[in-house]
Amino acid sequence: MDIHSVKLIYFSPTHTTEKVLEGIARGIGVDVVERLDLTPPGAKTQVFEELHDGLAIMGAPVYGGRIPPEAVRRLRRIVAHGTPAVVVAVYGNRAYEDALLELRDLAEDLGFRPLAGGAFIGEHSYHTAATPIATGRPDEQDLARAEAFGISIRAKMSGKRTLDEMPPLQVPGNIPYKVWKAPPENTPITDKGLCTLCGLCVAACPTAAIAVEETVTTDKSACILCSACVKACPTGAREWEWAQIAKWRKWLSIEHSKRKEPEVHL
């Protein structure tokens, strides 16, 4: 089977998943690469064309060993008709647990035919200079692995005439999935002394939880703790002051500092 086009489908508040998918697409090496970015707030109501042809590369971050519910809700609005797919979970160097299995099963429910899967590492959303967690990842080494994965996917498909010749994709994980524990409602805070009211936090937020007028306000009920606004703020005005996140940061930076490498399944 030849691959003539690739569609990147992703929820990526801090852009790490997006970068990994781009690397895989480079390895596959096709001229036509389209994007379906499910991250902006408008994706919650956007009407998507049903997918038939090409290869889909579907990616999402891992929150607590699962695909975040907001990503699942947006992905469930996609309909495919036997489209071959690669599923990718991106986690912050702790563990991806059931997330890749969950994404594979979701892809099948949507009408995709998963033929490859990968778990890659991205800089943790709670990373800071004082508590480093997978700093700068995906880095050059990770992206080289992503490209090599893309080359392997193309080779696997070129050796088959139809998708029916490919065995079902097997990936690690458990059924039932790990129970999702929704975190308490909380949000980053804004230091008024550093804030320039530039609005970049508003543009970065995937749930439209932030508003900028004379001050910055955040809807706690809409915040998904992704830290996109923190990473997007050019002055460092946006930050977490929640004690629980401080504890998580310290624990992750100490207990999960050893570099983990991408895992791929073909």
N, C-alpha and C positions, 0 to 999 in steps of 0.2 A: 504494500500500500504506500502510495506516495503522499506526502504532506505538502499541500499547496498554500495553506493559510493557518494561522494560529490566532486564537482569541484568548487574551489574558483576562481572567475574571477574578477580581480580588476585593477584599475588604482589608484596608491597610492604613489605619490612622497615623502611624508613625513611619510609614513608607518602607519598612523592612521587608514585608511580604512582597510588595511591588518590585523591589530590587531583585529578590530571588527569582521571581517569575520572569523578569526581563533577562536574567542570566540564562535560564533554561531555554528561553526563546532564541537567544543568540546561538546556543549550541545546536538547536534544531535547524537553524539556518534557512528560514524562508523569507521571501520578500514581503509578504503580506502579514503584518502583525496588527491586529485590532485590539482595542481595550474596552472592557466593561468594568469601570471603576464603581464599585458598590459603596465606597466610603462616604461621599458627600451626602448631606441630609436629603437632597432631592431623589436619591436612589430608593428611598422608602416608598415613593409613589410612581417612579418612572416606569413606563411601559417598555418592556424588552421584546425584541424580535425572538421568535422561537429559533432554536439552533438545529441545524441539520448537518452541515458540512464542516470540513476542517478539523482541527485539533484544538480542544479547549485545555487551558492550563488554569486550574482553579486553586486559589490560595487564600488562607486566612491565618490570623495569629492565634496563639494558644493562650487562654486565660484560665489558670487553675486546672490544667489538664484537659480542657474541653475547648471546642470552638465557641466563641462568645455568642450568646443568644441573639444579639443584634445582627451579627453576621449571618447566622442561620436564617433569621427572618427575611433578610434581603436576598439571600441565595435561593430561598424557597419560591421566589417569584419568577425564577428562570425555568423554562421548559425546553428540554432537548429531545431529539428523536434519534437515539442511537449514536450520538456524537462521541467519538473517542475522547477520553479526558485523562489528564494528569492531575493528581490531587497533592497539594503541598501545605503542610502545617509549619508555621514558623514560631519557635518558642525561645524564651529568654535564658537558655542554658541550664535550666533546672530539669524539666522533664516534659515530654509532650503527652504522656499517658494515653488517654483514649481519643485524643483529638484527631489523629490521622484516620483512625478507623471510623470515627464519627463522620468525617468529611467524605471518606469513600462511600459510606452507606448513604449519605445525603445525596451525593452525586448520582448514585444508582437510582434513588427515589425520583430524582429530577429527570431521568431519562438518558443520562450519560452512560458510557461504557468505560469505566476506569481501567486503564492498562498499565499505569505506573504511579508510584507515590513516593513522596519524599518528606523528610523532616529536617528542616534547616534551622540555624540559630540566628537570631537577630538581637541587637542591643535591647536589653530589657527596658520596658517602659518606665520603670522606676530607677533606672541607672542615674547616678550622679558622679561627679569627680571624687567625692568623698566616699561613696559606696559604689564602686564600679561593678557592673554586672553585664558581661558580654560586650565590653566597650567596642564601639565601631563596627559591630557585625550587622549584616554580612560584610566581611572584609574581602580582600582580593583572593585569598585562598578559598573562601566560601563561594565566591562568584565563579572561580575556576571550576569548582566542583559542580556548581549549577550548570555551567556550560557543558561539562563532560556528561552530566546526566541527560541534557538535551541531545547530545550526540548519540548516547545509548538508546534513547527513546526512538530517535529516527531510525537507527539500525534495526531495532526490534520490529518496528512497523514495516520497514522495507523488505523484511524477510517473510512477510505474510501477505496473502492475497485478500483475506477478509478478516474482520474482527472475530468471527466465530472460531478462527484458528488459535486465538489467544486464550490461555486459561484465565479464570477469574483472578483478579488482583488480591493478593494476601498481604495484609499489613498488621503490625502489632496493635494490641488493644484488647479491651475486655467488654463483654456483654453480660449484664447491663453496664452502660457507661458509668464512669465515676459520677456521683451525684453532684450537680452544680449547686454551689452555695452562693447565692447572690450577696454581694458585699453590702454593708450598710450604706445608706445614702450619704455621700460626701463629695466634695469637689476640691480642686486646687483653689488657693486664694490668690489675690492680686495685691502686690505691694504698690500702693498709690504713688509712693515716692519714685518708683522706677518705671511705672507704666506711662507710656506716651499715647495711649488710646489709639494705637495704630490699626487695631482690628484684625491682626493676623491670627489671634486666638479664635476669633469668630470663624474665620475662613477654615481653620484647621479642625474645628469640632465636628465630628461625624453625626451628631444628634441635634445640632442647633441649640445646644444648652446654654450658650454664652451670648450675651448682648452687651454692646458698648454704646453708651451715651455719655453722660457726664462722668460716669464710673463704669466699671465692669461688673456685671451681675451674672450669676450662674445658677441655673435650675438644677438643684440637687437630684430631683427625681429623674432627670434626663441624662445625667452624667454616667458614663460607663467606665470611668477610671482608666481610660486609655492613655492619658498623659500627652495626647497630641498637642494640646494647647501649651503645655509646659515646654515641650521641645520646640514649638514654633515661635515662642516669645523671644524677640531679639535682644531684650534688655534684662532678661532673667526676672521679670516682675511676676511671672506666673509660677507658683510653686505649691508643693504639698506641705501642709502643716499638721496633717492628721497623724497622730502618734502611732496608729496601727501600721501605716505605710512606712514610717521610720523604722519600726521593728522588722517589717518584711525586708526592707532594703538592707539592713545590717545582716540579717540572717542569710539572705541570698548572696550577698557579697562575700560572706565568710564561708558558708557551707557549700556554695555552688560556684566557686571561683575557677575550678579546674576546667580548662577548655574542653568542650564537647564538639564532636564533628558531625557533619550532616550524615543522615542515613537515607539510602534510596532503596526502592523495591520495584523490581521489574518482572 
